[in-house]
Amino acid sequence: MPWPLQNQPSRKSTRSAPLVARSTKLALFKYAAALNTASRLEAANKALETKVLASREIVERSELDWWRPMGRVVLRGRRRPVDIFEPAPDFAREDRLALEQAMRLIGENRAAAIDLVGQVVARNPADNALKNLLVRTRELNEEGAYVLG
């Protein structure tokens, strides 16, 4: 695949070239940032004991209602936390709603949030990703996020 700016007019050859170059660079930057986040989410699966993770942006664009919230994490090499979700089509709706409520409570009543996550874990004792979420929920930073190493 040729480089996107290959065969594009240079800044010196036409008046529109800087605009083309800037918009192409911006598009490449956005694409690279999305790929970088996806790569970091994929790498986080091992530590979080999940199989697939998606950011809030992906979940909001999806028309599916089976995403279960898996907390807020600071991905390796990043500063800003990311709300993460796992696809779980067979996960009980009641438990998904309880996790959503727990994530909303973290900022105002962390003990209640931990209790809710604990109840979901108790109903799903074989789910290692949920056990991991419970541990992480107890170890959040001041922003309500778990920092991955």
C-alpha positions as CSV (number, residue, x, y, z in Angstrom):
1,M,0.0,0.0,0.0
2,P,1.5,3.4,-1.0
3,W,2.1,6.0,1.7
4,P,-1.0,8.3,1.8
5,L,1.0,11.4,1.0
6,Q,2.8,9.8,-1.8
7,N,2.1,11.4,-5.2
8,Q,0.4,14.4,-3.5
9,P,1.4,17.9,-4.5
10,S,4.1,19.4,-2.3
11,R,3.6,22.7,-0.4
12,K,5.6,24.5,-3.0
13,S,3.8,23.2,-6.1
14,T,0.2,24.4,-5.5
15,R,-1.7,26.6,-3.2
16,S,-4.0,23.8,-2.0
17,A,-1.3,21.4,-1.1
18,P,-0.8,22.6,2.5
19,L,-4.5,22.1,3.1
20,V,-4.4,18.6,1.6
21,A,-1.3,17.7,3.6
22,R,-2.8,19.0,6.9
23,S,-6.1,17.2,6.5
24,T,-4.3,14.0,5.5
25,K,-2.0,14.2,8.5
26,L,-5.0,14.9,10.8
27,A,-6.8,11.9,9.4
28,L,-3.7,9.7,9.8
29,F,-3.3,11.0,13.4
30,K,-6.9,10.1,14.3
31,Y,-6.5,6.7,12.7
32,A,-3.2,6.1,14.4
33,A,-4.6,7.2,17.8
34,A,-7.6,4.8,17.4
35,L,-5.3,1.9,16.4
36,N,-3.0,2.7,19.4
37,T,-5.9,2.6,21.8
38,A,-7.2,-0.6,20.3
39,S,-3.8,-2.1,20.6
40,R,-3.5,-1.1,24.3
41,L,-7.0,-2.4,25.0
42,E,-6.0,-5.7,23.4
43,A,-2.9,-5.8,25.6
44,A,-4.9,-5.1,28.7
45,N,-7.0,-8.3,28.2
46,K,-4.4,-10.4,29.9
47,A,-4.1,-8.3,33.0
48,L,-7.8,-7.8,33.3
49,E,-8.7,-11.5,32.6
50,T,-11.0,-10.5,29.7
51,K,-11.1,-11.7,26.1
52,V,-12.3,-8.6,24.3
53,L,-12.5,-5.0,25.4
54,A,-14.1,-1.9,23.9
55,S,-14.0,1.7,24.8
56,R,-17.1,3.7,25.6
57,E,-17.0,5.3,22.1
58,I,-17.3,1.9,20.4
59,V,-20.1,0.8,22.8
60,E,-22.1,4.0,22.2
61,R,-21.9,3.6,18.4
62,S,-23.0,0.0,18.7
63,E,-26.7,-0.8,18.6
64,L,-26.1,-3.8,20.9
65,D,-27.2,-3.8,24.5
66,W,-25.0,-6.6,25.8
67,W,-21.9,-4.7,26.8
68,R,-21.0,-5.1,30.4
69,P,-19.0,-2.3,32.0
70,M,-15.6,-3.4,33.3
71,G,-14.5,-0.2,35.0
72,R,-12.3,2.6,34.1
73,V,-8.6,2.1,33.5
74,V,-5.6,4.1,32.6
75,L,-3.9,2.2,29.8
76,R,-0.2,1.7,29.7
77,G,1.5,4.9,28.3
78,R,-1.6,7.0,28.6
79,R,-2.7,9.7,31.1
80,R,-6.5,9.8,30.6
81,P,-8.7,7.0,31.9
82,V,-10.8,5.0,29.5
83,D,-14.2,3.4,30.4
84,I,-14.0,-0.2,29.2
85,F,-16.7,-2.7,28.3
86,E,-16.7,-6.4,27.5
87,P,-19.2,-8.0,25.1
88,A,-21.3,-10.4,27.1
89,P,-24.4,-11.4,25.2
90,D,-25.3,-14.3,27.7
91,F,-24.7,-12.2,30.8
92,A,-27.8,-11.7,32.9
93,R,-29.4,-8.3,32.3
94,E,-29.9,-7.8,36.1
95,D,-26.1,-8.2,36.6
96,R,-25.3,-5.9,33.7
97,L,-27.5,-3.2,35.2
98,A,-26.0,-3.8,38.7
99,L,-22.5,-3.2,37.2
100,E,-23.7,-0.1,35.4
101,Q,-25.0,1.2,38.7
102,A,-21.8,0.4,40.5
103,M,-19.8,2.3,37.9
104,R,-22.0,5.4,38.4
105,L,-21.5,5.1,42.2
106,I,-17.7,4.9,42.2
107,G,-17.3,8.7,42.4
108,E,-19.8,9.3,45.2
109,N,-20.0,6.1,47.2
110,R,-17.1,3.7,46.5
111,A,-18.1,1.3,49.3
112,A,-21.6,0.8,47.8
113,A,-20.0,0.3,44.3
114,I,-17.7,-2.4,45.7
115,D,-20.6,-4.0,47.4
116,L,-22.6,-4.1,44.2
117,V,-19.7,-5.6,42.2
118,G,-19.2,-8.1,45.0
119,Q,-22.9,-9.2,44.7
120,V,-22.5,-9.7,40.9
121,V,-19.3,-11.7,41.5
122,A,-21.2,-13.9,44.1
123,R,-23.8,-14.7,41.5
124,N,-21.1,-15.5,38.9
125,P,-18.4,-17.3,40.9
126,A,-16.6,-18.8,37.8
127,D,-16.1,-15.4,36.1
128,N,-12.5,-14.4,36.6
129,A,-13.0,-11.1,34.7
130,L,-15.6,-10.1,37.3
131,K,-13.3,-11.2,40.2
132,N,-10.6,-9.0,38.7
133,L,-13.0,-6.1,38.4
134,L,-13.8,-6.4,42.1
135,V,-10.1,-6.3,43.0
136,R,-9.5,-3.3,40.7
137,T,-12.6,-1.5,42.1
138,R,-10.9,-1.6,45.5
139,E,-7.7,-0.2,44.2
140,L,-8.8,2.9,42.2
141,N,-6.9,6.1,42.0
142,E,-8.3,9.5,42.9
143,E,-9.9,9.8,39.5
144,G,-11.8,6.5,40.0
145,A,-9.6,4.6,37.6
146,Y,-7.3,1.6,37.9
147,V,-3.8,2.3,36.5
148,L,-2.4,-0.5,34.4
149,G,1.4,-0.9,34.5
